[in-house]
């Protein structure tokens, strides 16, 4: 799961493109409260220099903050469902968000 999360984090489609299943995304987003995820967002930005840099480069020039993080958490939710660690319902899971730490990020990008 962590490897797939890392791959998803590095895919610009995660943030810049609307999800392929727009109906499912909209149903999920209707139950999602980004403001309740501020602690997770902060943790990701503190522990993952790649995500911190990516957000600073594309928000708000390419995509708005809310869209960036809502799409991220939706795709993360879908990965968790795929791996059986979240229910396939439209409700967001409250499991750890698997942010990459500094060392893992350096290893992934070869630094």
N, C-alpha and C positions, 0 to 999 in steps of 0.2 A: 504493500500500500504506500509506504513512504516514498519509494522510487517513482510510483505513478503520480503522487502529489508533487514531487519535485519537477517532473516532466510537465505537469499541468501548470505549475507556477511559472515556468519558463516559456510557455506557449502564449504568444500575444493574442491569439484567438480567445483565450480565457477572458480577457478584459475588454478587447476592442470589438468583438463580434457578438451579436445577439445569439443566444443558444439555438441550436438547430430545432429543438422541440419547444417552440415558443409557448404553446398552450400549457405544457408541463411547467415551464419556467414561470409563467404568469401565475399558475395555481400555487406553486411553491413560494413565489415572492409575496403573494398575498398573506402568507402566514409568517413571513420573515421580517424581523425588526432589526435593521442594521445598527440602530443606536444601542441595542442590547448586546451587540458584539464588539463594542469599543475596546473592551479589555483584550479580546482575542486579536483584534487588529493591532493594538499597541504591542502585544507580545510578538506578533509576527514581524512587525517593523523593527523591534529591538533586537530580535534574535536572527533576523535574516537580512543581510545586507543587500542581497539581490532584489528582494521584494521592496525594500526601502528605496533603492535606486530606481527601480522600475516605476514605482508610484510617483516619485519626484519627476520623472521624465515625461510620463504620459497623462498625469492628472494635473490640471484640467485641460491641457492642450488637445489631447486626443479623445479622452473619455472623462466624464464627470466622476467625482469621488464615489458617490452612491452607486453608480453603475459598475465601476471598477470592483468594489468590494462585494456587491450583491452577486455579480456574475462569478466572482471567485468562490464565494461560499456556496453558490448553487452547484458549481462544478465539483467542489470538494464534497458536497452532500452526495452527488451522483457517484463519485468514486467510493464513498463509504457504503452506499447501497450495493454497488457492484461487489465489494469485498465483504459484504454481510455484516458490517459494523454499524449500520443505520437502517431504520425501517424505510421501506419503499413508499411511505406516505408522503404527503406534501409538507409535512412538518420538518423544520430544520433539526438536525441532530445536535445534541449538546455534548459531543465527544471532543477530545483534544484535536486541535486543528493541524497538528504535525508541521509546525514551521521548521524550516531548516535553520540550524544554528550557524554561526560564522564558519566553523570548521567544515561542516557538511557542505555549505555553499561553496567554499573554496575548493573542496575536492570535486564537486560536481562541475565547476567551471574550469577546473584544471589549475587553480591558483595556488 
